[in-house]
Amino acid sequence: MGRSVMSIGLLVLGCLVCSAAACEPTEPGTGENNVQARLVDFMPNQNNWNYPDYAACIDLDGNKPIEWRQRYGWASFCGRVGPRGRNSCGCCIKVTNSETGESVTVRVIHTCGGEAMD
């Protein structure tokens, strides 16, 4: 499968934005604190930004234009706030590292087990 998993620090989810068009900035919601996070490398660069066969969102978003697929990094999401399961496909999450304060926006392409984010 080519997925590499490693533990990273706790993250704080700033907001979950779901829009058919794009992940436009919105006012952050309350988000979630102390979310379990693991790094999963979906290897988009090596796979020409094609969703992996196991991605839960492949039939919903896998054929979107490459510009749409490349705009944000990819993540799995199964949080307690916002859409869950396949309803979260294509949504964007602003993720902030609670230790460094650095933030990044990622797009949900896969669901995960439990209340976690990959």
C-alpha positions in Angstrom: 0.0 0.0 0.0 2.9 2.4 0.6 1.5 4.0 3.7 4.0 4.9 6.3 2.6 5.6 9.8 4.4 7.4 12.6 3.3 9.2 15.7 3.3 13.0 15.8 2.4 15.5 18.5 -1.1 16.3 19.6 -2.9 18.6 17.3 -5.8 21.1 17.7 -8.3 21.2 14.9 -9.2 24.8 14.1 -12.1 24.2 11.8 -13.7 21.8 9.5 -14.9 23.3 6.3 -17.0 21.4 3.8 -17.8 23.0 0.5 -18.4 21.5 -2.9 -16.3 24.3 -4.6 -13.3 24.7 -2.4 -12.0 24.9 1.1 -12.5 28.6 1.6 -11.4 30.3 4.8 -14.2 30.7 7.4 -14.2 31.7 11.0 -12.8 28.9 13.1 -15.2 26.9 15.2 -14.5 25.5 18.6 -12.7 22.6 17.0 -11.3 19.7 19.0 -8.4 19.6 21.4 -6.1 16.8 22.2 -6.8 14.9 19.0 -4.9 11.7 18.4 -2.9 12.2 15.2 -0.7 9.9 13.1 1.2 10.7 10.0 0.1 8.6 7.0 1.9 9.3 3.8 -0.5 8.8 1.0 2.4 9.5 -1.4 0.5 11.9 -3.7 3.6 13.1 -5.5 4.7 9.5 -6.4 1.2 8.6 -7.5 0.5 11.7 -9.7 -2.0 13.0 -7.1 -4.3 10.0 -7.7 -6.1 8.7 -4.7 -4.9 5.3 -3.5 -7.3 2.4 -4.2 -8.1 2.0 -0.5 -9.2 5.7 0.0 -12.8 5.8 1.2 -13.4 9.0 -0.9 -12.0 7.7 -4.2 -15.4 7.3 -5.8 -16.6 10.7 -4.6 -13.6 12.9 -5.2 -10.9 10.7 -6.9 -11.8 12.0 -10.4 -11.9 15.7 -9.5 -9.4 17.8 -11.5 -5.8 17.4 -10.5 -5.7 21.1 -9.5 -8.4 20.4 -6.9 -6.5 17.3 -5.6 -3.2 19.1 -5.4 -4.4 22.2 -3.6 -4.1 20.8 -0.1 -2.3 17.9 1.6 -4.4 14.8 2.3 -5.7 13.3 5.5 -8.0 10.7 7.0 -10.5 12.1 9.5 -12.8 10.6 12.1 -13.3 13.4 14.6 -16.1 14.1 17.1 -16.8 17.5 15.5 -18.2 18.0 11.9 -19.1 15.5 9.2 -18.1 11.9 9.7 -17.4 9.0 7.5 -18.0 9.6 3.8 -19.8 12.9 4.6 -16.3 14.3 5.4 -14.9 13.5 2.0 -13.5 16.6 0.3 -13.8 18.6 3.5 -10.8 20.7 4.7 -9.4 20.8 8.2 -7.1 23.5 9.5 -4.8 21.7 11.8 -2.6 23.4 14.4 0.3 21.8 16.2 -0.3 22.7 19.8 3.5 22.7 20.6 4.7 24.8 17.7 1.7 26.8 16.8 2.2 26.0 13.1 -1.0 25.4 11.0 -1.7 23.7 7.8 -4.9 23.0 5.8 -5.6 19.4 4.7 -8.3 17.8 2.6 -10.1 14.6 3.8 -9.6 11.7 1.3 -10.1 8.8 3.7 -11.9 7.8 6.9 -10.1 6.2 9.8 -10.9 4.0 12.7 -11.9 5.5 16.0 -11.7 9.2 16.9 -8.5 10.1 15.2 -6.9 11.9 12.4 -4.3 10.4 10.0 
